[in-house]
Amino acid sequence: MAEKQAILVTGGAGFIGANFVPYMIHKYPDYLIVNLDKLTYAGNLDNLEDCFGADNYVFVRGDICDENFINQLFKKYDFHGVIHFAAESHVDNSISGPRAFVETNVLGTFTLLDAARKHWMNAPFEVKKGYENARFHHISTDEVYGSLGETGYFEETTPYAPNSPYSASKASSDFLVRAYFHTYGMNVTTSNCSNNYGPKQHPEKLIPKIIDNCLNLKSIPIYGDGKNIRDWLYVLDHCKAIDLIFHQGKSGETYNIGGHNERTNLQIVDKICSLLDEKMPRAGGQSYKNLITFVKDRAGHDRRYAINADKLVHDLKWQPDENFDTGIVKTVDWYLKKYCKKAA
């Protein structure tokens, strides 16, 4: 029997990674998916229960900044692909403690890139035999582009203008990936996505926080006037886009992934509260909307993000399966099931 080709997925116990890993192991039984995660507060192995026992899945705990460890991992598994999610990603945390973001997002990405380069290449623009199709795919964010006015969209050609330590660290990692393509001829692709939502997201993030606060009858804090706009992308649609880019994208290219679902934070809260009013009514009949409170806006808070995904749609024929109205129902149902199970 032919040996399975090993693909390294970093950060696979985080939100997007924990949706991506099960998708990949079920779709590609001939791949060995090696999930590397440090298991910081953002990583949760419970989110990977549907992978346990699969013969094409391995979990490894470790730090992407540890050069010796990463080189040994490449040697052990002979990776022919890297899909790099691992990152510090919570903007508020980057404001209070930026060092971890620079270390993980910049140094960690560099360590992985350099290990892949040494494993796959003899010299700049000289790929080792058997590694001609080995690819490094880097997952980034639309926040590297800064903030938009009331109109327009982020394009792949939009100049970078990061406004938080988080987005600055992600921009730096994007530039490193670009440099490895132009300097070494390494086979790399990058994707910049809009705000993801869906099952398995960390409770500190906006949508699960709203749901949790509602169910616990806690106030729902909304920054500023609540009119900051984000483009929302259902997590499984993002996973399918990454799969397409990793397998069919053009080397050296960047692809923007967006859901064409612009909503203000207030619209998000309003929709979730309405769904919960219907699915899990409060005793006494009050709406969950009564829990909304406005708090001081955070430093460097970008006003609007919106992504143009036309390149991905045109070149790779990607189409999202969910719009926000369908995706948010699936999301709320998943969290209700999770929280009610926990309370039982």
C-alpha positions as CSV (number, residue, x, y, z in Angstrom):
1,M,0.0,0.0,0.0
2,A,1.3,3.5,-0.9
3,E,2.5,5.6,1.9
4,K,0.2,8.6,2.7
5,Q,1.5,12.0,1.8
6,A,2.0,14.1,4.9
7,I,0.6,17.6,5.1
8,L,1.4,19.8,8.1
9,V,-1.5,21.9,9.4
10,T,-0.5,24.4,12.1
11,G,-3.0,25.7,14.6
12,G,-5.4,23.0,13.9
13,A,-6.9,23.1,17.4
14,G,-8.0,26.7,16.9
15,F,-11.3,27.9,15.5
16,I,-10.8,27.7,11.7
17,G,-8.2,24.9,12.0
18,A,-10.6,22.7,14.0
19,N,-13.1,23.1,11.2
20,F,-10.5,22.6,8.4
21,V,-8.8,19.5,9.8
22,P,-11.9,17.2,9.9
23,Y,-12.9,18.5,6.5
24,M,-9.5,17.5,5.1
25,I,-9.2,14.1,6.7
26,H,-12.6,13.1,5.4
27,K,-12.1,14.5,1.9
28,Y,-8.5,13.3,1.4
29,P,-8.0,9.8,2.9
30,D,-4.7,9.5,1.1
31,Y,-3.2,12.4,3.0
32,L,-1.8,12.1,6.5
33,I,-2.9,15.3,8.2
34,V,-0.4,16.2,11.0
35,N,-2.0,18.8,13.2
36,L,0.5,20.9,15.1
37,D,-0.8,23.1,17.9
38,K,0.8,24.6,21.0
39,L,-2.6,24.4,22.8
40,T,-2.5,27.9,24.2
41,Y,-5.9,29.2,25.6
42,A,-7.2,29.4,22.0
43,G,-6.6,25.8,21.2
44,N,-9.2,23.2,22.2
45,L,-8.8,19.4,21.5
46,D,-12.5,18.9,22.2
47,N,-13.1,20.6,18.9
48,L,-11.3,17.7,17.2
49,E,-13.3,14.8,18.6
50,D,-14.5,13.8,15.1
51,C,-10.8,13.2,14.1
52,F,-9.9,10.8,16.9
53,G,-9.4,7.3,15.6
54,A,-8.9,8.4,11.9
55,D,-6.0,6.5,10.4
56,N,-4.9,9.6,8.4
57,Y,-4.7,12.0,11.4
58,V,-1.9,12.7,13.9
59,F,-1.9,15.4,16.6
60,V,1.4,16.9,17.7
61,R,1.8,19.4,20.5
62,G,4.5,22.0,19.9
63,D,5.6,25.5,19.2
64,I,6.1,26.8,15.7
65,C,8.8,29.2,17.0
66,D,11.0,26.2,18.1
67,E,13.4,25.8,15.1
68,N,15.0,22.5,16.1
69,F,11.6,21.0,16.9
70,I,10.1,22.1,13.5
71,N,13.1,20.8,11.6
72,Q,12.8,17.4,13.3
73,L,9.1,17.3,12.5
74,F,9.8,17.9,8.8
75,K,12.4,15.1,8.9
76,K,10.1,12.7,10.7
77,Y,7.0,13.2,8.5
78,D,8.6,14.4,5.2
79,F,5.9,17.0,4.7
80,H,4.9,17.8,1.1
81,G,2.6,20.6,2.1
82,V,2.1,23.2,4.9
83,I,-1.2,24.9,5.6
84,H,-0.4,27.6,8.2
85,F,-3.2,28.8,10.5
86,A,-1.3,29.1,13.8
87,A,-1.4,32.7,15.0
88,E,-2.2,34.9,17.9
89,S,-5.4,36.6,16.6
90,H,-7.4,38.5,19.2
91,V,-7.0,42.2,18.6
92,D,-7.7,43.2,22.2
93,N,-5.0,40.9,23.4
94,S,-2.5,42.4,20.9
95,I,-3.1,45.8,22.4
96,S,-2.5,44.7,26.0
97,G,0.3,42.2,25.1
98,P,1.8,42.8,21.7
99,R,5.1,40.8,22.1
100,A,3.4,37.3,21.8
101,F,1.9,38.5,18.5
102,V,5.3,39.4,17.1
103,E,6.9,36.2,18.3
104,T,4.2,33.8,17.1
105,N,3.0,35.5,13.9
106,V,6.3,36.8,12.6
107,L,9.0,34.5,14.1
108,G,6.8,31.4,13.9
109,T,6.0,32.0,10.3
110,F,9.6,32.5,9.5
111,T,10.6,29.3,11.3
112,L,8.1,27.3,9.3
113,L,9.0,28.9,6.0
114,D,12.7,28.3,6.5
115,A,12.2,24.6,7.5
116,A,10.1,24.1,4.4
117,R,12.7,25.8,2.2
118,K,15.5,23.6,3.5
119,H,13.4,20.4,3.2
120,W,12.1,21.1,-0.3
121,M,14.9,23.0,-2.0
122,N,18.6,22.6,-2.8
123,A,19.2,26.3,-3.6
124,P,17.2,29.3,-4.7
125,F,14.9,28.3,-7.6
126,E,16.2,24.7,-7.4
127,V,13.6,22.3,-6.0
128,K,14.6,18.9,-4.8
129,K,13.4,15.9,-6.8
130,G,10.0,14.7,-5.6
131,Y,9.1,18.1,-4.1
132,E,8.1,19.9,-7.2
133,N,4.5,20.2,-6.0
134,A,5.2,20.8,-2.3
135,R,3.4,24.0,-1.3
136,F,3.3,26.4,1.7
137,H,-0.1,28.0,2.1
138,H,-0.3,30.9,4.5
139,I,-3.7,32.1,6.0
140,S,-3.9,35.8,6.8
141,T,-6.5,38.4,7.4
142,D,-8.2,41.4,5.8
143,E,-7.1,43.5,8.7
144,V,-3.7,44.0,7.1
145,Y,-5.3,46.4,4.6
146,G,-6.4,48.8,7.4
147,S,-9.8,50.5,7.3
148,L,-12.2,51.3,4.5
149,G,-14.5,54.3,4.0
150,E,-18.2,53.8,3.4
151,T,-17.7,52.4,-0.1
152,G,-15.2,50.2,-1.9
153,Y,-13.6,46.8,-1.1
154,F,-10.2,45.4,-0.3
155,E,-8.6,44.0,-3.4
156,E,-5.5,41.8,-3.5
157,T,-3.7,44.9,-4.8
158,T,-4.8,47.2,-1.9
159,P,-1.8,48.7,-0.1
160,Y,-1.1,47.3,3.4
161,A,-2.0,49.7,6.2
162,P,-2.3,47.7,9.4
163,N,-3.6,49.6,12.5
164,S,-3.2,47.2,15.4
165,P,-0.2,45.1,16.7
166,Y,-2.2,42.0,15.6
167,S,-2.7,43.2,12.0
168,A,0.9,44.6,11.8
169,S,2.3,41.2,12.9
170,K,0.1,39.4,10.2
171,A,1.3,41.9,7.6
172,S,4.9,41.1,8.5
173,S,4.2,37.4,8.1
174,D,2.6,38.0,4.7
175,F,5.7,39.9,3.5
176,L,7.9,37.0,4.6
177,V,5.9,34.5,2.6
178,R,6.1,36.9,-0.4
179,A,9.9,37.2,0.1
180,Y,10.4,33.4,0.1
181,F,8.6,33.3,-3.3
182,H,10.6,36.1,-4.9
183,T,14.0,35.3,-3.3
184,Y,14.0,31.5,-3.3
185,G,11.3,30.6,-5.9
186,M,9.4,28.7,-3.2
187,N,6.0,27.4,-4.0
188,V,3.7,29.6,-1.7
189,T,0.2,31.0,-1.7
190,T,-1.5,33.4,0.7
191,S,-5.1,34.0,1.5
192,N,-6.6,37.0,3.3
193,C,-10.0,36.4,4.7
194,S,-12.8,38.5,6.3
195,N,-14.3,37.8,9.7
196,N,-15.1,34.1,10.2
197,Y,-18.0,32.8,12.2
198,G,-19.4,29.4,12.8
199,P,-19.0,26.4,15.2
200,K,-16.0,25.9,17.5
201,Q,-15.1,29.6,17.8
202,H,-13.4,30.8,21.0
203,P,-15.9,32.4,23.5
204,E,-13.9,35.7,23.5
205,K,-15.0,36.4,19.9
206,L,-18.0,38.6,19.1
207,I,-20.6,36.0,18.0
208,P,-20.1,33.3,20.6
209,K,-19.7,36.0,23.3
210,I,-23.1,37.5,22.4
211,I,-24.7,34.0,22.5
212,D,-23.1,33.1,25.8
213,N,-24.0,36.5,27.4
214,C,-27.6,36.2,26.3
215,L,-28.0,32.7,27.7
216,N,-26.4,33.8,31.0
217,L,-28.4,37.1,31.0
218,K,-25.2,39.2,31.1
219,S,-24.9,42.5,29.4
220,I,-23.8,42.5,25.8
221,P,-21.0,45.0,25.4
222,I,-20.8,46.8,22.1
223,Y,-17.9,49.0,21.2
224,G,-18.5,52.7,20.4
225,D,-21.7,53.2,18.5
226,G,-22.0,49.7,17.2
227,K,-21.8,50.8,13.6
228,N,-18.4,49.2,12.8
229,I,-18.9,47.1,9.7
230,R,-17.4,43.7,9.0
231,D,-17.8,41.2,6.1
232,W,-18.8,37.9,7.6
233,L,-17.6,34.5,6.2
234,Y,-19.0,31.1,7.3
235,V,-16.0,29.1,8.5
236,L,-16.7,26.0,6.3
237,D,-16.9,28.2,3.2
238,H,-13.4,29.5,4.2
239,C,-12.1,25.9,4.6
240,K,-13.3,25.0,1.1
241,A,-11.6,28.1,-0.3
242,I,-8.3,27.2,1.4
243,D,-8.6,23.7,0.0
244,L,-9.0,25.1,-3.5
245,I,-6.1,27.6,-3.2
246,F,-3.8,24.9,-1.8
247,H,-4.5,22.5,-4.6
248,Q,-5.2,24.8,-7.6
249,G,-4.0,28.3,-6.8
250,K,-1.1,29.9,-8.7
251,S,2.2,30.0,-6.9
252,G,3.1,33.4,-5.5
253,E,-0.4,34.6,-5.7
254,T,-2.7,36.1,-3.0
255,Y,-6.4,35.3,-2.9
256,N,-8.9,37.3,-0.9
257,I,-11.7,35.3,0.7
258,G,-14.9,37.2,1.6
259,G,-18.5,36.3,2.2
260,H,-20.2,39.4,0.7
261,N,-22.1,39.7,4.0
262,E,-21.5,43.2,5.4
263,R,-23.1,43.8,8.7
264,T,-22.7,46.3,11.5
265,N,-22.0,45.0,15.0
266,L,-25.5,46.2,16.0
267,Q,-27.1,44.2,13.2
268,I,-25.2,41.1,14.3
269,V,-26.4,41.5,17.9
270,D,-29.9,42.2,16.7
271,K,-30.1,39.1,14.5
272,I,-28.7,36.8,17.2
273,C,-31.0,38.2,19.9
274,S,-34.0,37.7,17.6
275,L,-33.0,34.1,16.9
276,L,-32.6,33.4,20.6
277,D,-35.9,35.1,21.4
278,E,-37.5,32.6,19.1
279,K,-35.4,29.5,20.0
280,M,-34.7,30.0,23.7
281,P,-37.2,32.6,25.0
282,R,-36.5,34.4,28.3
283,A,-38.7,33.8,31.3
284,G,-41.0,36.7,31.5
285,G,-41.0,37.3,27.7
286,Q,-38.4,40.1,27.6
287,S,-36.1,40.3,24.5
288,Y,-32.4,39.5,24.8
289,K,-31.9,42.9,23.1
290,N,-32.5,44.5,26.5
291,L,-29.0,43.2,27.5
292,I,-27.2,45.4,25.0
293,T,-24.9,48.0,26.5
294,F,-22.4,50.4,24.8
295,V,-18.8,50.6,26.0
296,K,-15.9,52.8,25.1
297,D,-14.4,52.0,21.7
298,R,-11.1,50.2,21.6
299,A,-7.9,51.8,20.4
300,G,-7.2,51.7,16.7
301,H,-10.7,50.2,15.9
302,D,-11.1,50.0,12.1
303,R,-14.4,51.3,10.9
304,R,-15.2,49.0,8.0
305,Y,-13.8,45.9,6.3
306,A,-15.1,44.4,3.1
307,I,-13.4,42.0,0.7
308,N,-13.7,41.6,-3.0
309,A,-13.3,37.8,-3.6
310,D,-13.8,38.1,-7.4
311,K,-10.3,36.7,-8.2
312,L,-11.0,33.5,-6.2
313,V,-14.5,33.2,-7.8
314,H,-13.2,33.8,-11.3
315,D,-9.9,31.9,-11.2
316,L,-10.7,29.0,-9.0
317,K,-14.6,28.9,-9.3
318,W,-15.2,29.2,-5.6
319,Q,-18.7,30.0,-4.3
320,P,-19.8,30.2,-0.7
321,D,-22.5,27.8,0.3
322,E,-23.9,30.0,3.0
323,N,-25.0,33.6,3.3
324,F,-25.1,35.3,6.7
325,D,-28.8,34.6,7.2
326,T,-28.4,30.8,6.7
327,G,-24.9,30.6,8.4
328,I,-25.9,32.4,11.5
329,V,-28.9,30.0,12.1
330,K,-26.5,27.0,11.9
331,T,-24.1,28.8,14.2
332,V,-26.6,29.7,16.9
333,D,-28.0,26.1,16.7
334,W,-24.5,24.7,17.3
335,Y,-23.9,26.9,20.3
336,L,-27.3,26.2,21.8
337,K,-26.6,22.5,21.5
338,K,-23.2,22.9,23.1
339,Y,-24.2,25.2,26.0
340,C,-27.4,23.2,26.8
341,K,-25.4,20.0,26.8
342,K,-22.9,21.6,29.2
343,A,-25.8,22.7,31.5
344,A,-27.5,19.3,31.5
